[in-house]
């Protein structure tokens, strides 16, 4: 009974497993930071170390992890702002 406890105790956990777990986590972080998606109404502005490099179209893309950053900018949506008057009712064209 005592031998089973010693075998399964955390002190006997092999050091190579700890190293492999840390390496696996690092690989997953790099993998997930490599791919990015740009939405259909956006463009992606790629900057390498803060300097503009290129613009990407909508879709799945690849970037250099930790060196490049992506800023997504909505360019296909039109925002309406009314200045100098107030709409009486929504959906009704205002008469001046």
VEXKEBA-507090 format. One record per atom (N, C-alpha, C): x, y, z; atom name. Coordinates in steps of 0.05 Angstrom, whole numbers, plus 32768, in hexadecimal, padded with zeros to 4 digits. Layout:
% VEXKEBA-507090
<tidren><east>X</east><north>Y</north><up>Z</up><name>CA</name></tidren>
...
//
This chain:
% VEXKEBA-507090
<tidren><east>8010</east><north>7FE8</north><up>8000</up><name>N</name></tidren>
<tidren><east>8000</east><north>8000</north><up>8000</up><name>CA</name></tidren>
<tidren><east>8011</east><north>8019</north><up>8000</up><name>C</name></tidren>
<tidren><east>8026</east><north>801A</north><up>8011</up><name>N</name></tidren>
<tidren><east>8038</east><north>8031</north><up>8012</up><name>CA</name></tidren>
<tidren><east>8047</east><north>8034</north><up>7FF8</up><name>C</name></tidren>
<tidren><east>804E</east><north>801F</north><up>7FEB</up><name>N</name></tidren>
<tidren><east>805D</east><north>8021</north><up>7FD2</up><name>CA</name></tidren>
<tidren><east>804C</east><north>802E</north><up>7FBC</up><name>C</name></tidren>
<tidren><east>8032</east><north>8028</north><up>7FBB</up><name>N</name></tidren>
<tidren><east>8020</east><north>8034</north><up>7FA8</up><name>CA</name></tidren>
<tidren><east>801F</east><north>8052</north><up>7FAC</up><name>C</name></tidren>
<tidren><east>801E</east><north>805A</north><up>7FC6</up><name>N</name></tidren>
<tidren><east>801C</east><north>8077</north><up>7FCC</up><name>CA</name></tidren>
<tidren><east>8036</east><north>8085</north><up>7FC3</up><name>C</name></tidren>
<tidren><east>804D</east><north>8079</north><up>7FC7</up><name>N</name></tidren>
<tidren><east>8066</east><north>8085</north><up>7FBF</up><name>CA</name></tidren>
<tidren><east>8068</east><north>8088</north><up>7FA1</up><name>C</name></tidren>
<tidren><east>805E</east><north>8075</north><up>7F92</up><name>N</name></tidren>
<tidren><east>8060</east><north>8076</north><up>7F75</up><name>CA</name></tidren>
<tidren><east>804F</east><north>808C</north><up>7F6A</up><name>C</name></tidren>
<tidren><east>8037</east><north>8090</north><up>7F75</up><name>N</name></tidren>
<tidren><east>8025</east><north>80A4</north><up>7F6B</up><name>CA</name></tidren>
<tidren><east>8027</east><north>80BF</north><up>7F78</up><name>C</name></tidren>
<tidren><east>803B</east><north>80C3</north><up>7F89</up><name>N</name></tidren>
<tidren><east>803D</east><north>80DC</north><up>7F97</up><name>CA</name></tidren>
<tidren><east>8049</east><north>80F1</north><up>7F84</up><name>C</name></tidren>
<tidren><east>8042</east><north>810B</north><up>7F88</up><name>N</name></tidren>
<tidren><east>804C</east><north>8120</north><up>7F76</up><name>CA</name></tidren>
<tidren><east>806A</east><north>8123</north><up>7F76</up><name>C</name></tidren>
<tidren><east>8078</east><north>811B</north><up>7F8B</up><name>N</name></tidren>
<tidren><east>8095</east><north>811E</north><up>7F8C</up><name>CA</name></tidren>
<tidren><east>80A3</east><north>810C</north><up>7F78</up><name>C</name></tidren>
<tidren><east>8096</east><north>80F6</north><up>7F70</up><name>N</name></tidren>
<tidren><east>80A2</east><north>80E4</north><up>7F5D</up><name>CA</name></tidren>
<tidren><east>8099</east><north>80E9</north><up>7F41</up><name>C</name></tidren>
<tidren><east>808B</east><north>80FF</north><up>7F3C</up><name>N</name></tidren>
<tidren><east>8082</east><north>8106</north><up>7F21</up><name>CA</name></tidren>
<tidren><east>809B</east><north>810C</north><up>7F10</up><name>C</name></tidren>
<tidren><east>809F</east><north>80FF</north><up>7EFA</up><name>N</name></tidren>
<tidren><east>80B7</east><north>8103</north><up>7EEA</up><name>CA</name></tidren>
<tidren><east>80BA</east><north>8120</north><up>7EE0</up><name>C</name></tidren>
<tidren><east>80D3</east><north>812A</north><up>7EE1</up><name>N</name></tidren>
<tidren><east>80D8</east><north>8145</north><up>7ED9</up><name>CA</name></tidren>
<tidren><east>80D5</east><north>8149</north><up>7EBB</up><name>C</name></tidren>
<tidren><east>80D9</east><north>8134</north><up>7EAC</up><name>N</name></tidren>
<tidren><east>80D6</east><north>8137</north><up>7E8F</up><name>CA</name></tidren>
<tidren><east>80B9</east><north>813D</north><up>7E87</up><name>C</name></tidren>
<tidren><east>80A5</east><north>8133</north><up>7E97</up><name>N</name></tidren>
<tidren><east>8089</east><north>8138</north><up>7E92</up><name>CA</name></tidren>
<tidren><east>8083</east><north>8156</north><up>7E96</up><name>C</name></tidren>
<tidren><east>808F</east><north>8161</north><up>7EAB</up><name>N</name></tidren>
<tidren><east>808B</east><north>817E</north><up>7EB0</up><name>CA</name></tidren>
<tidren><east>8096</east><north>818E</north><up>7E99</up><name>C</name></tidren>
<tidren><east>80AE</east><north>8187</north><up>7E8F</up><name>N</name></tidren>
<tidren><east>80B9</east><north>8195</north><up>7E78</up><name>CA</name></tidren>
<tidren><east>80A9</east><north>8192</north><up>7E5F</up><name>C</name></tidren>
<tidren><east>809E</east><north>817A</north><up>7E5B</up><name>N</name></tidren>
<tidren><east>808D</east><north>8176</north><up>7E43</up><name>CA</name></tidren>
<tidren><east>8073</east><north>8186</north><up>7E45</up><name>C</name></tidren>
<tidren><east>8067</east><north>8188</north><up>7E5D</up><name>N</name></tidren>
<tidren><east>804F</east><north>8197</north><up>7E60</up><name>CA</name></tidren>
<tidren><east>8054</east><north>81B5</north><up>7E5B</up><name>C</name></tidren>
<tidren><east>806A</east><north>81BF</north><up>7E65</up><name>N</name></tidren>
<tidren><east>8070</east><north>81DB</north><up>7E61</up><name>CA</name></tidren>
<tidren><east>8076</east><north>81E0</north><up>7E43</up><name>C</name></tidren>
<tidren><east>8084</east><north>81CE</north><up>7E36</up><name>N</name></tidren>
<tidren><east>808A</east><north>81D1</north><up>7E19</up><name>CA</name></tidren>
<tidren><east>8070</east><north>81D0</north><up>7E09</up><name>C</name></tidren>
<tidren><east>805D</east><north>81BE</north><up>7E11</up><name>N</name></tidren>
<tidren><east>8043</east><north>81BD</north><up>7E03</up><name>CA</name></tidren>
<tidren><east>8033</east><north>81D6</north><up>7E06</up><name>C</name></tidren>
<tidren><east>8033</east><north>81E2</north><up>7E1E</up><name>N</name></tidren>
<tidren><east>8025</east><north>81FB</north><up>7E22</up><name>CA</name></tidren>
<tidren><east>8031</east><north>8212</north><up>7E11</up><name>C</name></tidren>
<tidren><east>804C</east><north>8213</north><up>7E10</up><name>N</name></tidren>
<tidren><east>8059</east><north>8227</north><up>7DFF</up><name>CA</name></tidren>
<tidren><east>8052</east><north>8224</north><up>7DE2</up><name>C</name></tidren>
<tidren><east>8052</east><north>820B</north><up>7DD8</up><name>N</name></tidren>
<tidren><east>804B</east><north>8205</north><up>7DBC</up><name>CA</name></tidren>
<tidren><east>802E</east><north>820D</north><up>7DB6</up><name>C</name></tidren>
<tidren><east>801B</east><north>8208</north><up>7DC9</up><name>N</name></tidren>
<tidren><east>7FFF</east><north>8210</north><up>7DC5</up><name>CA</name></tidren>
<tidren><east>7FFC</east><north>822E</north><up>7DC4</up><name>C</name></tidren>
<tidren><east>800A</east><north>823C</north><up>7DD5</up><name>N</name></tidren>
<tidren><east>8008</east><north>825A</north><up>7DD5</up><name>CA</name></tidren>
<tidren><east>8013</east><north>8265</north><up>7DBB</up><name>C</name></tidren>
<tidren><east>8029</east><north>825B</north><up>7DB1</up><name>N</name></tidren>
<tidren><east>8034</east><north>8264</north><up>7D98</up><name>CA</name></tidren>
<tidren><east>8021</east><north>825D</north><up>7D81</up><name>C</name></tidren>
<tidren><east>8016</east><north>8245</north><up>7D81</up><name>N</name></tidren>
<tidren><east>8004</east><north>823D</north><up>7D6C</up><name>CA</name></tidren>
<tidren><east>7FEB</east><north>824E</north><up>7D6B</up><name>C</name></tidren>
<tidren><east>7FDF</east><north>8254</north><up>7D82</up><name>N</name></tidren>
<tidren><east>7FC6</east><north>8263</north><up>7D83</up><name>CA</name></tidren>
<tidren><east>7FCC</east><north>8281</north><up>7D7D</up><name>C</name></tidren>
<tidren><east>7FE4</east><north>828B</north><up>7D81</up><name>N</name></tidren>
<tidren><east>7FEA</east><north>82A7</north><up>7D7B</up><name>CA</name></tidren>
<tidren><east>7FF4</east><north>82AA</north><up>7D5F</up><name>C</name></tidren>
<tidren><east>7FF6</east><north>8295</north><up>7D4F</up><name>N</name></tidren>
<tidren><east>7FFF</east><north>8296</north><up>7D34</up><name>CA</name></tidren>
<tidren><east>7FE8</east><north>829C</north><up>7D21</up><name>C</name></tidren>
<tidren><east>7FD1</east><north>8290</north><up>7D25</up><name>N</name></tidren>
<tidren><east>7FBB</east><north>8292</north><up>7D13</up><name>CA</name></tidren>
<tidren><east>7FA7</east><north>82A7</north><up>7D1D</up><name>C</name></tidren>
<tidren><east>7F9A</east><north>82B5</north><up>7D0A</up><name>N</name></tidren>
<tidren><east>7F86</east><north>82C9</north><up>7D12</up><name>CA</name></tidren>
<tidren><east>7F71</east><north>82CA</north><up>7CFB</up><name>C</name></tidren>
<tidren><east>7F59</east><north>82D4</north><up>7D02</up><name>N</name></tidren>
<tidren><east>7F43</east><north>82D5</north><up>7CEF</up><name>CA</name></tidren>
<tidren><east>7F3A</east><north>82F2</north><up>7CED</up><name>C</name></tidren>
<tidren><east>7F36</east><north>82FB</north><up>7CD4</up><name>N</name></tidren>
<tidren><east>7F2B</east><north>8316</north><up>7CCF</up><name>CA</name></tidren>
<tidren><east>7F0E</east><north>8312</north><up>7CC6</up><name>C</name></tidren>
<tidren><east>7EFB</east><north>8320</north><up>7CD2</up><name>N</name></tidren>
<tidren><east>7EDF</east><north>831D</north><up>7CCB</up><name>CA</name></tidren>
<tidren><east>7ED9</east><north>8328</north><up>7CAF</up><name>C</name></tidren>
<tidren><east>7EC1</east><north>8322</north><up>7CA5</up><name>N</name></tidren>
<tidren><east>7EB9</east><north>832B</north><up>7C8A</up><name>CA</name></tidren>
<tidren><east>7EB6</east><north>8349</north><up>7C86</up><name>C</name></tidren>
<tidren><east>7EB1</east><north>8357</north><up>7C9C</up><name>N</name></tidren>
<tidren><east>7EAE</east><north>8375</north><up>7C9A</up><name>CA</name></tidren>
<tidren><east>7EC7</east><north>8383</north><up>7CA5</up><name>C</name></tidren>
<tidren><east>7EDE</east><north>8375</north><up>7CA7</up><name>N</name></tidren>
<tidren><east>7EF6</east><north>8381</north><up>7CB2</up><name>CA</name></tidren>
<tidren><east>7F0E</east><north>837E</north><up>7C9F</up><name>C</name></tidren>
<tidren><east>7F23</east><north>838C</north><up>7CA5</up><name>N</name></tidren>
<tidren><east>7F3D</east><north>8388</north><up>7C9A</up><name>CA</name></tidren>
<tidren><east>7F50</east><north>8386</north><up>7CB2</up><name>C</name></tidren>
<tidren><east>7F65</east><north>8377</north><up>7CAF</up><name>N</name></tidren>
<tidren><east>7F79</east><north>8374</north><up>7CC4</up><name>CA</name></tidren>
<tidren><east>7F92</east><north>8385</north><up>7CBE</up><name>C</name></tidren>
<tidren><east>7F9A</east><north>8396</north><up>7CD0</up><name>N</name></tidren>
<tidren><east>7FB2</east><north>83A6</north><up>7CCD</up><name>CA</name></tidren>
<tidren><east>7FC8</east><north>8398</north><up>7CDD</up><name>C</name></tidren>
<tidren><east>7FDD</east><north>838E</north><up>7CCE</up><name>N</name></tidren>
<tidren><east>7FF3</east><north>8380</north><up>7CDA</up><name>CA</name></tidren>
<tidren><east>8009</east><north>8393</north><up>7CE1</up><name>C</name></tidren>
<tidren><east>8012</east><north>8392</north><up>7CFA</up><name>N</name></tidren>
<tidren><east>8029</east><north>83A2</north><up>7D02</up><name>CA</name></tidren>
<tidren><east>803F</east><north>8390</north><up>7D0D</up><name>C</name></tidren>
<tidren><east>8057</east><north>8394</north><up>7D05</up><name>N</name></tidren>
<tidren><east>806E</east><north>8385</north><up>7D0F</up><name>CA</name></tidren>
<tidren><east>807E</east><north>8397</north><up>7D21</up><name>C</name></tidren>
<tidren><east>807F</east><north>8390</north><up>7D3B</up><name>N</name></tidren>
<tidren><east>808C</east><north>83A0</north><up>7D4F</up><name>CA</name></tidren>
<tidren><east>8081</east><north>83BD</north><up>7D4F</up><name>C</name></tidren>
<tidren><east>8067</east><north>83C0</north><up>7D49</up><name>N</name></tidren>
<tidren><east>805A</east><north>83DB</north><up>7D4A</up><name>CA</name></tidren>
<tidren><east>805B</east><north>83EA</north><up>7D30</up><name>C</name></tidren>
<tidren><east>806A</east><north>83E0</north><up>7D1C</up><name>N</name></tidren>
<tidren><east>806C</east><north>83EE</north><up>7D02</up><name>CA</name></tidren>
<tidren><east>8059</east><north>83E0</north><up>7CEE</up><name>C</name></tidren>
<tidren><east>804A</east><north>83F1</north><up>7CDE</up><name>N</name></tidren>
<tidren><east>8038</east><north>83E6</north><up>7CCA</up><name>CA</name></tidren>
<tidren><east>8046</east><north>83D5</north><up>7CB6</up><name>C</name></tidren>
<tidren><east>803A</east><north>83BD</north><up>7CB0</up><name>N</name></tidren>
<tidren><east>8046</east><north>83AB</north><up>7C9C</up><name>CA</name></tidren>
<tidren><east>8033</east><north>83A6</north><up>7C85</up><name>C</name></tidren>
<tidren><east>801A</east><north>839F</north><up>7C8A</up><name>N</name></tidren>
<tidren><east>8008</east><north>8398</north><up>7C75</up><name>CA</name></tidren>
<tidren><east>7FEB</east><north>8398</north><up>7C7F</up><name>C</name></tidren>
<tidren><east>7FD8</east><north>8396</north><up>7C6C</up><name>N</name></tidren>
<tidren><east>7FBC</east><north>8393</north><up>7C72</up><name>CA</name></tidren>
<tidren><east>7FB3</east><north>8378</north><up>7C67</up><name>C</name></tidren>
<tidren><east>7FA3</east><north>836A</north><up>7C77</up><name>N</name></tidren>
<tidren><east>7F98</east><north>8350</north><up>7C6E</up><name>CA</name></tidren>
<tidren><east>7F7A</east><north>8352</north><up>7C6A</up><name>C</name></tidren>
<tidren><east>7F71</east><north>8342</north><up>7C57</up><name>N</name></tidren>
<tidren><east>7F54</east><north>8340</north><up>7C51</up><name>CA</name></tidren>
<tidren><east>7F47</east><north>832D</north><up>7C64</up><name>C</name></tidren>
<tidren><east>7F2C</east><north>832B</north><up>7C63</up><name>N</name></tidren>
<tidren><east>7F1D</east><north>8318</north><up>7C74</up><name>CA</name></tidren>
<tidren><east>7F26</east><north>82FB</north><up>7C6F</up><name>C</name></tidren>
<tidren><east>7F26</east><north>82EC</north><up>7C85</up><name>N</name></tidren>
<tidren><east>7F2D</east><north>82D0</north><up>7C83</up><name>CA</name></tidren>
<tidren><east>7F41</east><north>82C7</north><up>7C99</up><name>C</name></tidren>
<tidren><east>7F4B</east><north>82AF</north><up>7C96</up><name>N</name></tidren>
<tidren><east>7F5E</east><north>82A3</north><up>7CA9</up><name>CA</name></tidren>
<tidren><east>7F7A</east><north>82AA</north><up>7C9F</up><name>C</name></tidren>
<tidren><east>7F8C</east><north>82B4</north><up>7CB1</up><name>N</name></tidren>
<tidren><east>7FA6</east><north>82BC</north><up>7CA9</up><name>CA</name></tidren>
<tidren><east>7FBB</east><north>82B3</north><up>7CBE</up><name>C</name></tidren>
<tidren><east>7FD4</east><north>82B6</north><up>7CB7</up><name>N</name></tidren>
<tidren><east>7FEB</east><north>82AE</north><up>7CC8</up><name>CA</name></tidren>
<tidren><east>7FFC</east><north>82C6</north><up>7CCD</up><name>C</name></tidren>
<tidren><east>8006</east><north>82C8</north><up>7CE6</up><name>N</name></tidren>
<tidren><east>8019</east><north>82DE</north><up>7CEC</up><name>CA</name></tidren>
<tidren><east>8030</east><north>82D3</north><up>7CFD</up><name>C</name></tidren>
<tidren><east>8045</east><north>82E3</north><up>7CFF</up><name>N</name></tidren>
<tidren><east>805C</east><north>82DB</north><up>7D10</up><name>CA</name></tidren>
<tidren><east>8054</east><north>82E0</north><up>7D2D</up><name>C</name></tidren>
<tidren><east>8054</east><north>82CB</north><up>7D3D</up><name>N</name></tidren>
<tidren><east>804C</east><north>82CF</north><up>7D59</up><name>CA</name></tidren>
<tidren><east>805F</east><north>82E1</north><up>7D68</up><name>C</name></tidren>
<tidren><east>8054</east><north>82F1</north><up>7D79</up><name>N</name></tidren>
<tidren><east>8062</east><north>8304</north><up>7D8B</up><name>CA</name></tidren>
<tidren><east>8070</east><north>831B</north><up>7D7D</up><name>C</name></tidren>
<tidren><east>8074</east><north>8319</north><up>7D63</up><name>N</name></tidren>
<tidren><east>8081</east><north>832F</north><up>7D54</up><name>CA</name></tidren>
<tidren><east>806D</east><north>8340</north><up>7D45</up><name>C</name></tidren>
<tidren><east>8057</east><north>8333</north><up>7D3B</up><name>N</name></tidren>
<tidren><east>8043</east><north>8342</north><up>7D2D</up><name>CA</name></tidren>
<tidren><east>8029</east><north>8343</north><up>7D3D</up><name>C</name></tidren>
<tidren><east>801B</east><north>8359</north><up>7D3A</up><name>N</name></tidren>
<tidren><east>8001</east><north>835C</north><up>7D48</up><name>CA</name></tidren>
<tidren><east>7FED</east><north>8364</north><up>7D33</up><name>C</name></tidren>
<tidren><east>7FD4</east><north>835C</north><up>7D38</up><name>N</name></tidren>
<tidren><east>7FBE</east><north>8362</north><up>7D25</up><name>CA</name></tidren>
<tidren><east>7FAA</east><north>8374</north><up>7D33</up><name>C</name></tidren>
<tidren><east>7FA2</east><north>8389</north><up>7D24</up><name>N</name></tidren>
<tidren><east>7F8D</east><north>839B</north><up>7D2C</up><name>CA</name></tidren>
<tidren><east>7F77</east><north>8399</north><up>7D18</up><name>C</name></tidren>
<tidren><east>7F5F</east><north>8390</north><up>7D21</up><name>N</name></tidren>
<tidren><east>7F49</east><north>838C</north><up>7D0E</up><name>CA</name></tidren>
<tidren><east>7F38</east><north>83A6</north><up>7D0D</up><name>C</name></tidren>
<tidren><east>7F34</east><north>83B0</north><up>7CF4</up><name>N</name></tidren>
<tidren><east>7F26</east><north>83C9</north><up>7CF0</up><name>CA</name></tidren>
<tidren><east>7F0D</east><north>83C3</north><up>7CE0</up><name>C</name></tidren>
<tidren><east>7EF6</east><north>83CC</north><up>7CEA</up><name>N</name></tidren>
<tidren><east>7EDD</east><north>83C8</north><up>7CDB</up><name>CA</name></tidren>
<tidren><east>7EDB</east><north>83DE</north><up>7CC5</up><name>C</name></tidren>
<tidren><east>7EDA</east><north>83D5</north><up>7CAC</up><name>N</name></tidren>
<tidren><east>7EDA</east><north>83E8</north><up>7C96</up><name>CA</name></tidren>
<tidren><east>7EC1</east><north>83E7</north><up>7C84</up><name>C</name></tidren>
<tidren><east>7EB1</east><north>83D2</north><up>7C87</up><name>N</name></tidren>
<tidren><east>7E9A</east><north>83CF</north><up>7C75</up><name>CA</name></tidren>
<tidren><east>7E80</east><north>83D8</north><up>7C82</up><name>C</name></tidren>
<tidren><east>7E81</east><north>83E1</north><up>7C9B</up><name>N</name></tidren>
<tidren><east>7E69</east><north>83E9</north><up>7CA9</up><name>CA</name></tidren>
<tidren><east>7E67</east><north>8408</north><up>7CA8</up><name>C</name></tidren>
<tidren><east>7E4F</east><north>8412</north><up>7CA2</up><name>N</name></tidren>
<tidren><east>7E4B</east><north>842F</north><up>7CA0</up><name>CA</name></tidren>
<tidren><east>7E3C</east><north>8438</north><up>7CB9</up><name>C</name></tidren>
<tidren><east>7E47</east><north>844B</north><up>7CC7</up><name>N</name></tidren>
<tidren><east>7E3B</east><north>8456</north><up>7CDE</up><name>CA</name></tidren>
<tidren><east>7E2E</east><north>8471</north><up>7CD7</up><name>C</name></tidren>
<tidren><east>7E16</east><north>8475</north><up>7CE0</up><name>N</name></tidren>
<tidren><east>7E07</east><north>848E</north><up>7CD9</up><name>CA</name></tidren>
<tidren><east>7E07</east><north>849F</north><up>7CF2</up><name>C</name></tidren>
<tidren><east>7E0F</east><north>84B8</north><up>7CEE</up><name>N</name></tidren>
<tidren><east>7E0E</east><north>84CC</north><up>7D04</up><name>CA</name></tidren>
<tidren><east>7DFF</east><north>84E4</north><up>7CFB</up><name>C</name></tidren>
<tidren><east>7DEB</east><north>84ED</north><up>7D0A</up><name>N</name></tidren>
<tidren><east>7DDB</east><north>8504</north><up>7D03</up><name>CA</name></tidren>
<tidren><east>7DE4</east><north>851C</north><up>7D12</up><name>C</name></tidren>
<tidren><east>7DEA</east><north>8532</north><up>7D04</up><name>N</name></tidren>
<tidren><east>7DF4</east><north>854A</north><up>7D10</up><name>CA</name></tidren>
<tidren><east>7DE0</east><north>8561</north><up>7D0B</up><name>C</name></tidren>
<tidren><east>7DD9</east><north>8570</north><up>7D1F</up><name>N</name></tidren>
<tidren><east>7DC9</east><north>8588</north><up>7D1B</up><name>CA</name></tidren>
<tidren><east>7DAB</east><north>8584</north><up>7D1C</up><name>C</name></tidren>
<tidren><east>7DA1</east><north>856C</north><up>7D1D</up><name>N</name></tidren>
<tidren><east>7D84</east><north>8567</north><up>7D1E</up><name>CA</name></tidren>
<tidren><east>7D7F</east><north>854D</north><up>7D2C</up><name>C</name></tidren>
<tidren><east>7D66</east><north>8548</north><up>7D32</up><name>N</name></tidren>
<tidren><east>7D5F</east><north>8530</north><up>7D41</up><name>CA</name></tidren>
<tidren><east>7D49</east><north>8521</north><up>7D31</up><name>C</name></tidren>
<tidren><east>7D4B</east><north>8507</north><up>7D2F</up><name>N</name></tidren>
<tidren><east>7D37</east><north>84F7</north><up>7D21</up><name>CA</name></tidren>
<tidren><east>7D1E</east><north>84F5</north><up>7D33</up><name>C</name></tidren>
<tidren><east>7D07</east><north>84FA</north><up>7D27</up><name>N</name></tidren>
<tidren><east>7CEE</east><north>84F9</north><up>7D37</up><name>CA</name></tidren>
<tidren><east>7CE7</east><north>84DD</north><up>7D3E</up><name>C</name></tidren>
<tidren><east>7CE7</east><north>84CB</north><up>7D2B</up><name>N</name></tidren>
<tidren><east>7CE1</east><north>84AF</north><up>7D2F</up><name>CA</name></tidren>
<tidren><east>7CF5</east><north>849D</north><up>7D21</up><name>C</name></tidren>
<tidren><east>7CFD</east><north>8487</north><up>7D2C</up><name>N</name></tidren>
<tidren><east>7D10</east><north>8476</north><up>7D1F</up><name>CA</name></tidren>
<tidren><east>7D04</east><north>8469</north><up>7D06</up><name>C</name></tidren>
<tidren><east>7D13</east><north>8467</north><up>7CF1</up><name>N</name></tidren>
<tidren><east>7D09</east><north>845A</north><up>7CD8</up><name>CA</name></tidren>
<tidren><east>7CFB</east><north>846C</north><up>7CC5</up><name>C</name></tidren>
<tidren><east>7CF4</east><north>8485</north><up>7CCE</up><name>N</name></tidren>
<tidren><east>7CE6</east><north>8498</north><up>7CBD</up><name>CA</name></tidren>
<tidren><east>7CFA</east><north>84AD</north><up>7CB4</up><name>C</name></tidren>
<tidren><east>7CFA</east><north>84B3</north><up>7C9A</up><name>N</name></tidren>
<tidren><east>7D0C</east><north>84C7</north><up>7C8F</up><name>CA</name></tidren>
<tidren><east>7D04</east><north>84E2</north><up>7C99</up><name>C</name></tidren>
<tidren><east>7D17</east><north>84F1</north><up>7CA3</up><name>N</name></tidren>
<tidren><east>7D12</east><north>850B</north><up>7CAF</up><name>CA</name></tidren>
<tidren><east>7D0E</east><north>8520</north><up>7C99</up><name>C</name></tidren>
<tidren><east>7CF9</east><north>8531</north><up>7C9D</up><name>N</name></tidren>
<tidren><east>7CF4</east><north>8547</north><up>7C8A</up><name>CA</name></tidren>
<tidren><east>7CFF</east><north>8560</north><up>7C96</up><name>C</name></tidren>
<tidren><east>7D0D</east><north>8570</north><up>7C86</up><name>N</name></tidren>
<tidren><east>7D1A</east><north>8588</north><up>7C90</up><name>CA</name></tidren>
<tidren><east>7D08</east><north>85A0</north><up>7C8D</up><name>C</name></tidren>
//
